[in-house]
């Protein structure tokens, strides 16, 4: 207005101002009050944002890994088993292996690019490798240019984790580890203005409103990635206006404190992408493993597009349950990428041709191998608190062998299928422990017939009467006294009764309810004769047998009743594995372990569980008891195995059947493999199986698949092989027809016989006698 | 409108400036606190204890040690046993020769596989087949006495792992050396050189009882390799004297010298 405004016009303009000023005054006052309230609220929100983000500690469950597969020339490993391991590790089969995580198979040769891994001892670097197989062995290991490699380790298979109660899990990723296209795709699909807005994007909101109203339905959301990130940090999912406003404010505050890279990185690790049973899958790192069994960095365009597409609705676009929807959504994303210039038309066209590529089953389920994981948990709980296990992201390296586990599970399933006709076989449960007797490491464990069922772990907790499995302890006690007992000592398998200290009379019986007269000591073990064993056990003394049991590694206490000699004692399959381990390992006891080492989340070594042994028995006695246990398999109660297994495969073992066949056991070993099998009913009822007809079947089926090395204990210095007459056990000679060699502790062998029991005397011996007589 | 916005922005800016927490990154690295082994040792002892414990207080053999395990010495201290009885064997109390007894079946590796009293070294070394002797490969000589002699040939993975273990041990990383040796042991479980080196590492870690046990295990595979046997007996002697068993140490030392 000009200065020449009349006072009247000024006066005229005043009333509007005057009318306005009270309003303005009120408005200013109100807005100040509102500002204070908002400011206060903002301070409060800021505190929350600070607390949640800086110093943000994601709770990472401990990760449990199987043993890494080591490769070297001369290793016993079949090509099929090797490929099984590669498949489990998510190696892509390609015609030519380029890039980490790829494998190419050409006849007997497999070329692959290993992925590196941080082990306890240090970094194993990723490298290209060529493996050539010959039969069941690795014939050659070389790098792709032909240079020989001495030993290569694959990364270990992740077999499970230890989860906190909220069952959160994630694989943390850094923003510089992401595959190409991921960031651009995410921004393009979810928040195009991400790099430009300040937390909320009015432009996106406006666009969303426009699209939704013109389409007549909710098509787009206007939230930024920042807002989504904030939303993910809240527990409840209410979508009220007040919640949205709060989230908007927090998003702005977040942008104030952190830069785009950091927010994006947090988003990548936080966003909810899927559900695995009870467990929520958060973050792209875990999603990549869960859906594709591959590390995030290896994903290709079509896989990235799928994952990003799923962010909008993880359940709705679940590729396993709704593959068509997922495919449609993925292709939509790919089109968008082409439209926005993120990917070229050719790349998008190629990507759209690809199938979803999602694995059939999420391999993360911590219930894949519940038996073994249970063992790991128990062993760890002795050294770590629960919070450390479930929150600190520890990496636990175990001795678990997934190939042996699968073979064990298959042998249980196959055998039950085969035995399905028998009455009562449906209610039979099973347990199995597989170890390497030379290292004392537990390699596989089955806690129940349905091995993926995470319930009662019978391998560790089913305490059942062991029956004849105890007998090697009796015979070992005797064989430790070579001046009194040898493998060819005579035992009487005749009925008897004995009165105990409490006046009770014990009358043992043989399984077939008949006596076998006088027999060799080793035969009594091979055929598992109760009467002979009971007599022998009483002779050497029940307390001594129990002491032997303790030396073998069984820590349970048992009362010194005679019935112990026939296996009235109850033990778990794990106890039996410990006991037979010492027998298999030359008398050296090794505490069974499933964990090798523990690293922190950053890969720093934390703890080792070293290999330890202790000599418990004279090797000579062990050599003898192994010889007797080999005879169990050749001619005794375990003789069925050589109908299935090659006769050159030397094995030793023992059957066990408790009273009324309530428990069917078998424990046996080769050189590098030991397995204990138990079958029985949880309600302790009678079963239709003896040790031989039940557990041994599972064991044989397993050994056939696993193909162990034949038992081959070096003959100790104090053991000699002597020729004996097969009928009398008396000393004989190499030249006598029918003479056999038996092992004896030096000094306890029968004197070489002068005659061959009726045949013409051996001339050599006569000459020697004559010469000796002449020299005297 | 402007009048509202300016105070609002001013407030936000002030808040931004007032924030006491310094501008930090959103840590993607999770916050595992550094945990030392010592805090994690179980109090119950047993085999799960860390191996870096001090020497066992001097005790005689067969006394329970702090690990709760009795170190038993069967057969009077010999890892490879001396004959139990020198008396001639007399037949057992039961009269021989029952008419109906089942005769002894010949074993599968019978007649001729073993000569009486002689010993055939194990052919299979676990999963790893020992290659035929080649030109001496660079077996690392260790700090202790007794580098391995020319007949102790190693190749391939075991040599590589033993070499790594040697490097780790030289640089003081005993846990790492132990780990590498255990890897070698998994590859070749019956190779006594691996057990020998493992025994050495245990001695360096202060675990004399385990050193002795590992050496004993090595001896059971070392037949026909006198130099290695001597070295193993040497370690047993060291371990025994560390445990205060002077007599046993002397015995072992004699066996080491005897050119076994």
Interface residues (C-beta under 8 A of the other chain):
Chain A: X28 X31 X32 X35 X38 X39 X42 X43 X46 X50 X53 X54 X55 X56 X57 X58 X59 X60 X70 X72 X73 X74 X75 X76 X120 X121 X122 X150 X151 X172 X173 X174 X175 X252 X256 X257 X258 X262 X263 X265 X266 X269 X379 X382 X383 X384 X388 X392 X393 X394 X436 X438 X439 X482 X483 X484 X485 X486 X488 X489 X490 X491 X492 X517 X518 X519 X520 X523 X551 X586 X588 X591 X593 X596 X597 X600 X601 X602 X604 X605 X606 X607 X608 X609 X610 X611 X612 X613 X614 X615 X616 X617 X618 X619 X620 X627 X630 X631 X634 X635 X647 X648 X650 X671 X672 X709 X710 X712 X714 X715 X716 X717 X718 X720 X721 X722 X723 X724 X726 X727 X728 X729 X730 X734 X738 X740 X741 X742 X745 X746 X747 X748 X749 X750 X751
Chain B: X3 X4 X7 X8 X11 X12 X15 X16 X19 X21 X23 X24 X25 X26 X27 X28 X29 X30 X31 X32 X33 X34 X35 X37 X40 X41 X42 X44 X46 X47 X48 X50 X51 X69 X71 X72 X74 X75 X79 X80 X81 X82 X83 X84 X85 X86 X87 X88 X89 X91 X92 X94 X95 X96 X97 X98 X100 X101 X102 X103 X104 X105 X106 X107 X108 X109 X110 X111 X113 X114 X115 X116 X117 X119 X120 X121 X122 X123 X124 X126 X127 X128 X129 X131 X156 X157 X159 X160 X161 X164 X168 X175 X176 X178 X179 X180 X182 X183 X185 X186 X187 X189 X190 X198 X210 X213 X214 X216 X217 X220 X221 X223
